């Protein structure tokens, strides 16, 4: 079931006080990795926007050793957690301070962009910034991979997502589960074409766009 706790770290494991822990990252990492194995390039740099705790970065880097993983997050505590989770993994670069909504990303080029569970827990300008930024750094045909809950055709795909959306909007009126059609229109306006939509566990979707 999708819910508020899925995206909120519950505190650091005892092994390293810098490590934050989001339970959902443990549950969804393998289904997401299966999609990434299919859509990411055979080599190159993957920019992960809003890497959060760093659990995904560590898991994906180990599962995709042919790729260089570039995590990022605007929150310094998250960047410390990312560094703690990924320390010792040779293919992971130090996390960058990157605000998706900002127009000046500290990355000039990437071979793929990944963003997990961000656009519903951020104002809509962050989603627009993500799409515009991905279009700037990606080359033709390169993928932007999103994961999270979405509405489809203006409707929620499950009662749990509807309840989650209501809770998000109570917490911050600028947050909320986005409609996939609206995201796709914004992506196309930014120069990204729709490529694939994959149904995932817990009523989530993996959505792939490619640079036109």
Secondary structure as GFF3:
##gff-version 3
##sequence-region A 1 212
A	DSSP	three_ten_helix	4	7	.	.	.	ID=ss1
A	DSSP	alpha_helix	23	39	.	.	.	ID=ss2
A	DSSP	beta_strand	44	49	.	.	.	ID=ss3
A	DSSP	alpha_helix	55	63	.	.	.	ID=ss4
A	DSSP	beta_strand	67	72	.	.	.	ID=ss5
A	DSSP	alpha_helix	76	86	.	.	.	ID=ss6
A	DSSP	beta_strand	92	96	.	.	.	ID=ss7
A	DSSP	beta_strand	110	116	.	.	.	ID=ss8
A	DSSP	three_ten_helix	119	121	.	.	.	ID=ss9
A	DSSP	alpha_helix	124	137	.	.	.	ID=ss10
A	DSSP	beta_strand	138	148	.	.	.	ID=ss11
A	DSSP	beta_strand	150	151	.	.	.	ID=ss12
A	DSSP	alpha_helix	159	171	.	.	.	ID=ss13
A	DSSP	beta_strand	178	179	.	.	.	ID=ss14
A	DSSP	alpha_helix	180	190	.	.	.	ID=ss15
A	DSSP	beta_strand	192	200	.	.	.	ID=ss16
A	DSSP	three_ten_helix	201	203	.	.	.	ID=ss17
A	DSSP	beta_strand	204	211	.	.	.	ID=ss18
###
